[in-house]
């Protein structure tokens, strides 16, 4: 995964403390944190597949799944951000058409 994603150094992940995950996440930037949590989620899924169903998951399959899944999540986030911006723009247009005074305070109320 390191070839495709930004992840924390292994020495940060391998720790003897009971709060190793919390410590590791505190050292990560947002991208690294997101990547690490997705990786741990997939590793837990692969573990459950092996333990409960006796199926081994190929590493290459998990790598391609995670890359594709993260790309899908980013696309969804971008669409939501774009939709939210369009919604705010329509609210602003509607308020201008109705003669609603557009002040800084009103703008904050519109945006939320």
C-alpha positions, -999 to 999 in steps of 0.1 A, spaced: 0 0 0 29 23 6 35 25 -31 1 39 -36 -8 57 -4 7 80 21 9 60 54 27 66 87 61 50 93 60 15 106 79 25 138 49 47 147 24 18 141 43 -8 160 40 1 196 37 -16 229 13 9 245 -23 0 248 -33 33 231 -10 27 201 -37 35 176 -47 68 192 -10 78 194 -4 68 158 -34 87 145 -24 118 165 9 118 145 -8 115 111 -21 143 88 -56 140 76 -48 120 45 -25 96 63 -52 91 90 -79 84 65 -56 59 46 -46 41 78 -82 37 90 -93 23 56 -63 -1 57 -71 -13 92 -108 -17 82 -98 -39 52 -74 -59 73 -101 -66 98 -124 -77 70 -97 -100 56 -92 -114 91 -129 -121 95 -131 -138 61 -102 -161 70 -115 -168 105 -152 -173 99 -153 -186 63 -119 -201 59 -112 -178 28 -79 -162 23 -79 -128 7 -51 -121 -17 -31 -90 -8 -33 -77 -44 -70 -79 -43 -72 -59 -11 -48 -33 -26 -68 -28 -57 -101 -28 -37 -88 -1 -13 -75 21 -41 -108 19 -60 -129 23 -28 -110 55 -18 -114 69 -53 -152 63 -51 -153 80 -16 -135 110 -30 -159 113 -59 -189 111 -36 -174 138 -14 -167 161 -44 -203 156 -57 -216 165 -22 -194 196 -20 -205 207 -54 -242 201 -46 -239 220 -14 -223 250 -32 -251 249 -58 -277 248 -30 -261 279 -13 -259 297 -47 -296 290 -53 -305 303 -18 -286 334 -25 -302 339 -59 -337 334 -44 -330 359 -17 -318 385 -41 -349 380 -63 -372 384 -34 -355 417 -24 -341 401 8 -312 423 19 -279 403 16 -258 414 45 -228 395 61 -251 383 89 -277 371 65 -251 353 44 -239 335 74 -275 324 81 -279 311 46 -246 292 46 -254 277 80 
